[in-house]
Amino acid sequence: MRDYKIITMYSEELEREVKIYLSLPNSYEESDKLYPVLYMHDGNIAFNDYEKDDPDAVGIMDLYMESDEYPEVILVGLDSTKARTNEFLPVTFTNPKTGNTVGGKASNYMDFMVNKVKPMINEKYRTLDNRENTALLGMSLGGVLTYYAATKYLEHFSMFAGISNAFVPVRKQLVEMINEADLSTVKKMYLDVGSKESESEENCKHYIDSNNEVYATLKEKLPESKLSFTFIEGAGHNENDWQLRFPKVIEYLFKD
């Protein structure tokens, strides 16, 4: 796996220290080129930076970073913590089994990203800093956050990707947000779901149905040339499966 840097910033919006993972393209040091940027949620998972040593763990970017055949992109990931569900869901959700209410801080998270992290990255590194060359990606609940951002932060991003999207907790509200949003300036959108997102057959159905509904809603807003939805037979909800499609997601987003 290619080397990466870790930058630490304190976020007043999230009231915590945030690790920011950065990987530069192989040609970065030998050129004076400007590069597009992909911002990602769950950076600690994407970059395989786990607190405990797990020899079987993989980063979702491993296959992409080991190859030179895909578009060169600056990769930036923000870490997630136990507050992940609160920070990733745009509205609150009460778990019917536990009675716990979570979520509602997605705007705090995105404000930190666009107002603090992006300006820092653009200042320190050779980026194509316009929205046309900036993308956002998330897995699972990160997919929820990504598609929420597509409805509220289009002045900062033009490309969006969600992998194994866990839309279920806020499915209704997210569909409403998409329906109300002006997505006319979107360049590319990608979403996918696997047939084995859960060990529960009922939960698998919820995953698939909610992704189908979000896709159907997006189809009413975007032409086919800007939208890609993939159902992946046999794919589960884990890093091993996610890394297999990550290179193609990069290629779809950044290859003209």
TARAUR-V550974 format. One record per residue. SS is DSSP state (~ for helix, > for strand, _ for the rest). PHI is phi in whole degrees, -180 to 180 (NA if undefined). OMEGA is omega in radians with two decimals (NA if undefined). Layout:
ss = (SS,SS)
phi = (PHI,PHI)
omega = (OMEGA,OMEGA)
This chain:
ss = (_,_,_,_,>,>,>,>,>,>,>,_,_,_,_,>,>,>,>,>,>,>,>,_,_,_,_,~,~,~,_,_,_,_,>,>,>,>,>,>,_,_,~,~,~,~,_,_,_,_,_,_,_,_,_,_,_,_,_,_,_,~,~,~,~,_,_,_,_,_,_,_,>,>,>,>,>,>,_,_,_,_,_,~,~,~,~,~,_,_,_,>,>,>,_,_,_,_,_,_,>,>,>,_,_,~,~,~,~,~,~,~,~,~,~,~,~,~,~,~,~,~,~,~,_,_,>,_,_,_,~,~,~,>,>,>,>,>,>,_,~,~,~,~,~,~,~,~,~,~,~,~,_,_,_,_,_,_,>,>,>,>,>,_,_,_,_,~,~,~,~,~,~,~,~,~,~,~,~,~,_,_,_,_,_,_,_,>,>,>,>,>,>,>,>,>,_,_,_,_,~,~,~,~,~,~,~,~,~,~,~,~,~,~,~,~,~,~,~,_,_,_,_,~,~,~,>,>,>,>,>,>,>,>,>,>,_,_,~,~,~,~,~,~,~,~,~,~,~,~,~,~,~,~,_,_)
phi = (NA,-64,-65,-140,-103,-123,-112,-110,-131,-88,-107,-67,-65,-103,57,-161,-74,-120,-82,-116,-94,-135,-126,-97,-60,-58,-88,-57,-73,-98,-137,-118,-67,-100,-123,-69,-130,-114,-95,-132,-87,54,-59,-66,-80,-60,-98,58,-109,-101,-65,-106,-75,-125,-64,-93,-73,-129,-95,-67,-96,-55,-66,-64,-74,-89,-120,-107,-90,-104,-55,-83,-140,-77,-104,-129,-126,-97,-74,-118,-133,-65,-85,-52,-63,-62,-80,-95,-89,-75,-131,-76,-142,-101,-68,-65,-83,-103,81,-77,-105,-134,94,96,-113,-62,-67,-61,-63,-69,-62,-63,-62,-81,-95,-119,-72,-59,-60,-65,-63,-67,-76,-89,-129,-83,-108,-82,-87,-82,-64,-64,-116,-127,-126,-133,-139,-148,-114,60,-63,-63,-67,-60,-61,-63,-77,-63,-61,-63,-89,-126,-129,-68,-72,-110,-137,-123,-128,-140,-138,-127,-112,50,-62,-96,-73,-53,-61,-127,-54,-62,-67,-68,-60,-63,-62,-65,-60,-85,-84,-93,-104,-65,-96,-66,-94,-148,-137,-132,-147,-148,-151,-96,-80,-127,-67,-147,-74,-90,-62,-65,-66,-59,-63,-62,-58,-66,-63,-68,-67,-62,-68,-63,-62,-61,-67,-66,-62,-77,-108,-132,-74,-59,-66,-109,-135,-132,-128,-126,-99,-112,-65,85,-79,-104,-102,-157,-64,-60,-76,-65,-66,-66,-102,-58,-58,-71,-65,-57,-62,-62,-69,-107,-93,-73)
omega = (-3.14,3.13,3.05,3.11,3.02,3.08,-3.14,3.09,3.02,3.13,3.03,-3.13,-3.09,3.13,3.09,2.98,-3.13,3.00,3.10,-3.10,-3.08,3.04,3.14,3.11,-3.12,-3.07,-2.98,-3.04,-3.09,-3.09,3.02,-3.12,2.93,-3.02,2.99,-3.06,2.99,3.06,-3.06,2.98,-3.14,-3.10,3.13,3.06,-3.11,-3.12,3.08,3.10,-3.09,-3.12,3.11,-3.10,3.13,-3.07,-3.13,-3.09,3.08,3.00,-3.07,-3.10,-3.02,-3.10,3.12,-3.03,3.12,-3.07,3.08,-3.03,-3.09,-3.14,3.13,-3.04,2.95,-3.11,3.13,3.13,3.03,-3.09,3.05,-3.10,3.08,3.11,-3.03,-3.08,3.10,-3.05,-3.05,-3.11,-3.10,3.11,-3.14,-3.13,3.11,3.13,-3.09,-3.12,-3.07,-3.06,3.14,3.09,-3.09,3.04,3.06,-3.08,-3.13,3.13,3.07,-3.13,-3.10,3.08,3.08,-3.12,-3.01,-3.08,-3.09,-3.04,-3.10,3.11,3.12,3.12,-3.12,3.13,-3.01,-3.01,-3.07,-3.09,2.84,-2.86,3.09,-3.08,-3.11,-3.12,-3.10,-3.07,-3.13,-3.10,3.06,3.08,3.07,3.08,3.05,3.04,3.06,-3.13,-3.13,-3.11,2.94,-3.13,3.12,-3.13,-3.01,-2.99,-3.08,3.09,-3.10,-3.06,3.04,-3.10,-3.04,3.11,3.07,-3.10,-3.13,-3.00,3.11,-3.07,-2.91,-3.04,-3.08,-3.05,-3.08,-3.09,-3.13,3.09,3.10,3.12,3.14,3.13,-3.07,-3.03,2.98,-3.10,-3.02,-3.12,3.08,3.11,3.13,2.99,3.13,2.97,3.10,3.07,3.11,-3.13,-3.09,-3.13,-3.12,3.04,3.12,3.12,3.12,3.13,3.07,3.13,3.11,3.10,-3.06,-3.12,-3.10,3.08,3.09,-3.13,3.11,3.12,3.14,3.10,3.13,-3.14,3.11,-3.05,-2.99,3.04,-3.11,-3.12,-3.11,-2.98,3.10,3.07,-3.10,2.97,-3.01,-3.13,3.08,-3.09,3.13,-3.06,-3.04,-3.06,-3.12,3.12,-3.13,-3.08,-3.11,-3.13,-3.10,3.13,-3.14,3.07,3.08,-3.11,3.14,-3.06,-2.90,3.11,-3.11,NA)
